[in-house]
Amino acid sequence: MKHFYRALHTVTARCKRAKKLLLLFDFDGTLAPIAPKPWMAKMNADWHARLARMQRQSNITIGIVTGRTMSSIRARAKIPGMIYAAVHGCEIAKGKRLLHSAGKENKKPLKQLARELKLALHGIKGAQIEFKDFSVAVHYRHATPASRRTIKRRTHAVAKPWLSPYGWKITQGKMFLEVCPKLWHKGYSVNWIWKHLAKGALPCYIGDDTTDEDGFRALGSRGITIRIGKKKNSAAQYYVRNIDELIPWFETL
């Protein structure tokens, strides 16, 4: 993985050769700074305007692939016609139209798991359980280091009996664990959007978290993959320290 600007000329030339571009972004930690609490996250106004401008270009398709629910990401992006892949892509919409939904059968058991996790983690300061219809996230950003270890241990213990019977997995993100179906992740979402909504376009995926690695791996050398923050063994081709380092590139599109 090399810094993006060491390959800027190559990437720019590749984009110019492509008739169309598909630009897909993670939200938290990429388009929006990590907030103290998930509901406080907000996209910078400059980035909102930039994405809205690119969205209006006929040769560019813009999308957000996030672990957030559909209602949450729509409320924070608010860009007409944009593609939203919510809960890692369990639901995919373009503008107001829902185009794809997978895993509805998991809602009821996941809700029960969320109840069990609340009981198991009750009284641990900093533990927060978020039921997202298609997954359950356990946040521990505000817990002490000792409490974080307890939260992770109890989460794994409570969730373990549910994993095999329902085909679920536990994923690790930035200061959270998430229980979600194995058969749908950001890599599947990226490929689905590319195939169904931007066929023939050059795909680009930009993200910062562990869950974004699935998106990087899905595209590989077929697209352009950029990680926010350098990470050893990342599947991304390039990295930048923050998304603002990509502004000069976007201004050429």
N, C-alpha and C positions, 0 to 999 in steps of 0.2 A: 504494500500500500504506500503510495507516494502522495505528497502534497499536491492538491489539485492544480496549482499554478505551474507546477513542473510539466504538466501535460495540457495546459490551457490551449496552446496552438493546435495540438492534435484534436482535442475535444471540439474546439470551435470549428475546425475544418470538417469534422465528422457531422456536426449539427448542420452546417451549411449544405452538405451533400444530401442530407435527409430532407425529404419533401415535407414531412410532418414530425412533430415532437410530442412525446407524452412525458409530462413532468409530474412525478408523484412524490409527495412529501409526507413524512411523519408529522405529527402536530407537537406534542409535548416534548420540549427539549430541542426541537428543530425550528418550527415556525413560531412557537411560543416558549418563552423561558419556563423552566421548571418552577412551579408555584409552591408555596408552603402547603397549600391544600389544593386537591385536584380541581375543585369548582372555581378556584381563583385564577386559573390560567387564562391568559389573554394574548391574542396575536397583536404584535406591534402594528400601529396604524399604517406605517410606511410599507410594511410587508403585505398588509391587506390590499392597499392600493396597487402594489406591484403585481400581485397575483391576479387581481381583477383586470388589470391592463393586459396581462399576457393571456388571460382567459378569453378576452375579446378578439385575439388574433386568430385568424382562420386556420393557421398552420400549427397551432399549439393547443393541446388538450391538457387541462390541469386537474389534479386530483389529490385528495388527502387520504392516507391510509393510517388508521389510528386504532388504538385500543378503546377509545371512548365510544359511548353509545351514539346512535344516530342523532338523537335529539340534542345531545351535548355538543357534538361537533358542528351541527348545523347552526346552533345558537352562537358559536364562537367564530365560525368562518363567514357565513352570510355573503357568499359570492354566488350570484345567479348562474345556474348552469354547470356549476362545478360538480365533479365526481366526489362522492363521499363513500369510503369503505370503512364501516364502523365495526367495532369489536373485532379488529384484525381482519375484517372482510366477511364476517358472518352475514352482514347486510351491506349491500352495495346499491347506491342510488346515484342518479344524475339529476341534479336540481331537486325537484320535488317528487320525481318518479322513482319508486323502489323497483330495482331491476333484478335483484338477487337476494334470496334469503335462505340460509342453511342452518340446521341445528335447532329448529323450534322445539323438537322433541326433548331437548336438554333443559328447557326453561324450568320445568317443575322440579326435577331432581337437583338442579343447580341452586334453586331457591331454598330447598331443604338443606343443602350443604351450607349455604350462607347462614342459615339459622344455627346449625351446629357449630360453625366457626365463631359466631358471635358468642355462643355460650362458652366455648373453649377459651376464647381470648378476653372474656369479660373481666374487667378490672385491671387489664394491662394498659398502662398509660401510653398513648401513641399508636395503639393498634386501631386500624379502621378497616371495616369490611365494606366492600362496594359490590352489590349485586347488579350485573349489567345485562340481564336477560340471557345472554349467550355465554357468559362467563362470570366468575367470581374473583375479585381482586382483593388482596390483603395488603394494605399499605402500612409501612412502619417507619416512615421518614422521621417522625417526631418522637420515636421511642429511643430509649437509651441503648447503648451497645449490648448490654446484658439482656434487656427486654427484647431486642431484635432477635437475638439467638433463641429466646423462648418462643417468640411469635413464629419464627420459621419452623422450629421443631414441632410445635403444636399444629401448625397448619399442615405440615406433611403428614403427621400422625392422623389427623382427622380426615384429610382428603384421600389418603391411601386406599381405603376400602372401596372408594367410589371410582377410582381410575380405570381399572381393568374392565369392570362390568359395563361401563358407559363409553369406553374408548376416549377417556380424557387424559390430559397431561398437566403437569405443573410447570409453568415457565417462570423464569426469573427476569425481572425488569429492574429499573433504577428505583431501589427502595420499595419494591413490592413483589409479591408472588401472585400468580394468576392461574386459576384452574380453568381450562378451556378445552374444547374438542380437539383431538389430534388431527382430524381430517381437514381443518381449515386454519390457515395462518397467513401472515402477510405475503409470503411467497406465492401461495395460491391466488391471493387477491390481486397481486401485481400481474400475474399471468392472465387472470380472468379479464381484468380491465383492458390489458393490452390486446387480447384476442377479440373481445366483444365491443369495445368502445374506441379503440385506436389502432385498428389493424393496419399494418404497414408503417406505423410511426416508429421513430427511434425512441426507445423507452429510457427514462432516467429516473432513478430512485434515490432519494435523499433522506437519511434518518440518523438517529443518534443512539438508539438503545439496542439491547440484546434481541428484542423481537424483530428489529429491522434487519438483522442478519439473514432471516429467511427471505426477505425481499432482495437483498444483495445476491444471495445464492441463486435465486430464481432467474435473475437476469444474466448473471455471469458476464461474459465478454460480449453477449448479444446487445447489451445496453451500456449505460453509463451509471455507475454506482458510487455514491459519495457519502462518507460518514462524517457526521459532526463530532469532532474529537478523534484523536488518533488512538487506535486500539490494536494491540498485538493480536495477530491471527484473525483479524476481521476479514470477511469475505468481500468487503468493498474494495474497489480499485483505487479510490482516492480518498483523501480526508481534507477537511478544513477545520480551523479552530472554532469558528462560529459561522452561522449561515450568512452573515453580512459579507464574508469574504467571497461569496458567490455573486454579489451584486454586479461587478464589472462584466462577468460572463452573461448574466441575464440581460444586461443592457444591450448585448449584441444580437439577441434573439429577435 
